[in-house]
């Protein structure tokens, strides 16, 4: 859609986000059409869809996330593009694509795998890894941060958390790129051929990942460790363990979401700092501000840009007449710039408090891994602040995606 003043308010096209989050378009939508209809046009080989409602104000985004009775994660799953109807029962096996009460049962079953004690047990290793990766580039006068550091750092941490052997870790990165970057020319599957595009979340596309999950689960049953995969294969609630398909989908969710959200947050945080020299210098001078700076980074550069729900009934949301079955897509990246919630939202303020961002979701789908993500950000930024002051040294490249706020190239000099 186009606004009267000529600003293009297409906030669907992933190629738009590759140029940067369209904050001006989102601002205009927040002010004039906070729940707006978006055309879902064809993009490359991906066909057009039926369209959706874009929810751009903070209070409306939070309302949608907190009310699964009206906004289902299960009816159409949680990505903007409609899945193949044949794949939908499969996609509904993951907790991300479930509604209560089924979602609550499965979340309860795995919550024990994410105890603070277990996560904090990795803290020292995470800090050592951040120190080592950044020390390795210190004397180079700069580096391409994504390829040298921020792709590797969360991948190694996640592998430790899951109990994945060192030699198998590159597979996790390949799977993440295939699933998250399917619309990006640098990450698209070159083996797809000339036929219709293959949904990277389909059973066929994930068969190799699930085969590996089965093998790893069997190894953890025979050789248990203090890791999440061991906890998952032994988890029970009321005598019931995870089924094979449930374990597959949790492994998928942990590998993709657990890797790519942090992998997106870290370069996003560095970009925020080097783009705001005053805040960067202030944080270097007062590293005790790091906890509030991390929350501001998550507001400023949320790793997840959008999430989709499906309306369960006809109703009105902030003046928009939504019909049962319509897609409703919340825009975290817009909610975080809403002046109705955040004073002076276009200022990057590392002392901002309170900072009630939605980077880790709300309601029943509040992220289980939020504590581990913050730990990794804290360790990485602690090590980064010890480097000489960094500056951009070339063109930044962003992921072609309207879902993950990813950076695929970040050249720095110091």
N, C-alpha and C positions, 0 to 999 in steps of 0.2 A: 504494500500500500504506500501511497505518497501523501504527505501532509500538505496543507494549504501553503505553507511558506517555502515549499520546495525541498525540504529535508526528506530524504528517502528513508522511510520507516520500515523497510524490509529487515526484520531481525530474525529471519529464518535461515537465509543463505549462509552456509558455512564459510564460503569464500569471503564474505563480509568480515567475519571474525578473524580470518587470517590477516587482515589489514589492521586489526585491533578492535577491541570491543566498541560497538557503535554507540557510545555514550550520549551523543547528541540526539540520535533517534530515540533512544530509550528515555531520555529526559522529556522529549516531546510527547511520547506515549504516556508517560507517568502523568503529565500535566493535562493532556487533552483526551486521552482514551486509555485509561489505566488497564482495562481489560479489552484488548483490541483483536480483531480477526486478522490472521496472517494467512496469506496464500502460501501453499506448500508446492512450489514449482519444481520442475525437474532440475537436477544438478548433475551434470555429466551423465554417466550411465544410469543414475538413480532416477526412477520415474517420479512424476508429480504425485502428490498425495491430496487428501481431502481438505487440508487446512486445519487451523487450530486457533485457540484463544491464547494470546500472550498476556500473562499477568505480570505487571511491572512494578506495582507499589509494594512496599515492605509489608504493610498490614495484610494485604490481600495474599501475598506469597505465603506468609506465615499461616494464615487461615487455611489455605488450600493444603499445606503440608500437615496441619494438625487435625484435619477432618477427613479421614479415609472413608467414612461412611458416604460422603458426597463425592469424594475425589479418589477414585480407586487406582492403586498401583497394579492391580491384577488384570483388570478388564482388557487393557491394551498394552501392558508392560510400561516401561518408564522411559523409553527413548522416543524422540519426536516421530521418527518414521515408523509407520505401522509394520509390525512383523508379518511374515507370511502366516496366514491363519493356521497352517499345518504345524508351524513352530511354536505357536502360542502356548499350548499345554506344557511344552518343554521349558519355555522361558518362565512360566509360573512356578517352577520348582525352586527358584532362587528367592531368598528372603526379601531381596530388593523389589521383587515383582509380586509380593504377597500382600494381602490385607489381613487385619485382625479378624478372627482369632487365630487363624493358621500362622500368620506372621509372628504372633506373640509366642506361640508354642515353639517354633523353630528358633526364634531369637533367644528364648529362655534356655533352650538346649545348648546353645553355643556360647552364651555369655560367660560361662566358667572358663572358656579358653582364653578370655581376654581380661583376666584379673590384673589389677594394678601390680600385684607382686610379680607376676610373670613378666609383664611389660617392663617394669623397672629393672628386672634382672638383666635386661639387654642394654641398659642406659650407658654403662661404662664402655661396652664394645661399640656402641653407636658413636660415642664421642671420640674414641680412638680412631674409628674409621673416618670420621669427618676431618680430624686433624691430619691423618695420613694422606688423604686425597688432596687436601688443599696445600699441605706442605710440599707435595710432589710437584705442584705448579708454581709455587711461590717464586722460585728463582728464574722462571721463564719470562718474567716481565709481562705476563698475561696469558690467557688461554681462551679457547672456545669452551665455555663453562658447561654447556649441556653435554657435549660428547666426552669431555674429560672428567667431569665430576658428577653433575646432577642426574645423569642417566644411571650412573653406577651406584651412587650412594644409597638411594632408597631400595634399589634392587638387591643389594647385598644385605641390607637390614631386613627386608621382607623375607629373603631366603633364610636367614638365621631364625627369624620368628616362626616360619613354617617348618623349618628343619629340612630344607632342600640342600642336597649335597652341592659342594662348590662347582663340580664339573657340569652340573645340570642348570646352573643359574642363567646362562645366556638364553635358554629357551623361554624363560619368564619374560624377558625383554621382547623377544620376537612375538610372543603371544600378545603382549600388551600393545605393541605397535599395530599388529594385525587387527585387533578388535577396536582400539580407540582411533587409530589413524586411517580407517578404511576410506575416508573421503579425501585424504591428503595424498597428493601425488608422490610424496617421498615414502609413504608407508603402505600404500595400497598393494594388494596382493597381485603380483605380476603373473601368477599362475592361473588367474581366474578365466583366461581365454576371452573370446569375443562374444560369448553369450550373455544372458542377463547377469547382473552382479549377484554375488553370493553374499547373503547376510552373514557377517563374521560372527554373529551370536547364534547361528543355527546349529542344530546337533551335528550336521556333517562337518561344519567348519571347526567345531570344537572337539572332534573325536580324538585327536592326538593329545590334547590337554587332558581329557578325561581318562584316557588310557594311562597317562603318566600319573594322574591322581590315584588311580587304583593301585598302581605299582608302589607309589610312595606310602599309601595307607597300609598296604600289606607289610612293608618294611617297618613302619612304626608300630604295628601290632607285634612284630617279632623283636624289634629293637626300640623300645619306647625311649623318648627323651623329654626334656622340659621344653617342649615347643608346641605350637598351636595345632599342628597336624596330629601329633600324638594325642592331645587333649580332645580333638574332634572325633577321632576314631574310637575313643573310650567314653565319650559323653553319653549320658543317659538322663532322661527325665521320666519318672514313673515307670522305670523299667524299659523305656523305649529309646533305642539308639538312632543315630542318623541312618537313613537308608542310603544305598549306593548312589541313586540320583541326587539326593540331598547333599551328600558329601561332594559329588562332582560340582554342583552349583556353588557350594561354599568355597571350594578351591578356586573355581573360576572367579568368583567375586573378590576373594582375597588377592589373587594374583593381579587382576586388572585394576580394581579400585584401590587396593592397598599399595600398589606400585605407582599408578599414574597420578593419583591425587597429590602425593608428596613430590613426585617428579615434576609436576606442574607448579606447585606452590614455591619450590626453592628458587628457580630462576625468576619467577614472578616477584618474589621478595627482593632479589638482587636488583631487578629492573626498577622496582619502586625506590630502593635506596639510592642507586646511582642517578635516578631521575630527579631526586630531591636531595641535593647536596647538604642543605641545612639539617634535615632530619638524619641523614647519614653521618654527618660530623657529630651531631648531638648524641647519636647512639654509640659511636666510637668513644666519645668522651664519657658517657654514662651508660655502660653496658647493663647496669641494673634495670634499665628501661626495656630490656629485651622481652620480658613477658607481655607488656602492653604493645610493644612494637610488633610482635608476632600476631596478636589479635588484629592490629591495624592492617598488616600485610594480608591476612585472610579476608578482611573486609575489602581492601583495595583490589586484590587479585584473587578472587575466590577460585579454587581449582576447578570446581564444577560450575559451569555457566547456567545450565538449565536442567530441569527435570520435568517429565511429562506425567500427568495423571489423566484419567478418563472420567467424565461426569457420570454419576450413577442415576441422576434424575434431572428433570427440567427444573431450573432455578435461576435466580438473578444474582450475579456477583458484581458489585460496584457498577450497576447500571446495565451490564451486559446480560442478555437473555441467552443463557446456556442451555442446550438441549441434552437430554440423556444420550450418552454415546459420544458427545463431542470431546475432542482432545483439549486439555487444559495444560498449558506449559508455563511453569513458574520460572522467572528470570532472577536468579540470585544476584547476577552482576548488575541488575537494575535496582533491586531492593536495597542493595548496599550503598547506592548513591541517592537514596530517597531523603530529601531534607525534612520530610515529615517525621523521620526517625533519627537521622544523624545530623546534628548541627554542622554546617559548613562541610557538606559531604565530599566536595571535590578538593578538599585539602587533605593531604597525607599527614596525619598527626599521630606520631608514635606515642604520645601521652594520652590519647583519647580514652576516656572512661566515663560512663560505661560504654561498652562496645558489643552490642547485642547482634552481631552478624549472624548470618545463616549458613556459613560455609560448610558446617557439618550437618546441616539439615535441622529438622524440627519434628516433633511428634513421634510416632511409632518407629520411624526410620532414622532416628538420630544415630549418627555414625558410631559403630562399635570401636573403630580404630582411631577415634579422635585423640585420645591421650598419646598413642604411639606416634601419630602424625606430629603433634606438638613437640614431643620429645625429639624427633628427628630435626624439626625446624630449629629448635633451640640449640642442638649440638652443631648443626651445620653453620648457623649464623654466628655462634660463639667462635668457631674456627675462622669463618670468613672475616670477622671484624679484626682478627689479628693480622690479616694481610695488609700490605700497603693500600691506601685508598684506591679504589678501582674506578674506571670510567669505561664507557662504551668505546669499542674500537672497530666498528663496522656495523653492518646491517643486522638487525634482529629479525629472526624468522619465527613466525607463529604457526601453530598447528591449524590446518584447515578443518575446523570443527565448530559446531554450535553447541557442543556438549562439554568438552574439556578445554580449559583455558591454558593450553599447552604452549610452551616455547621450545622450538626444535633447534635453534641456533642463537647463541648469546656470546659474541666475541667481546672480551674484556682486556684492558691493559691496566697496568699499575706501575 
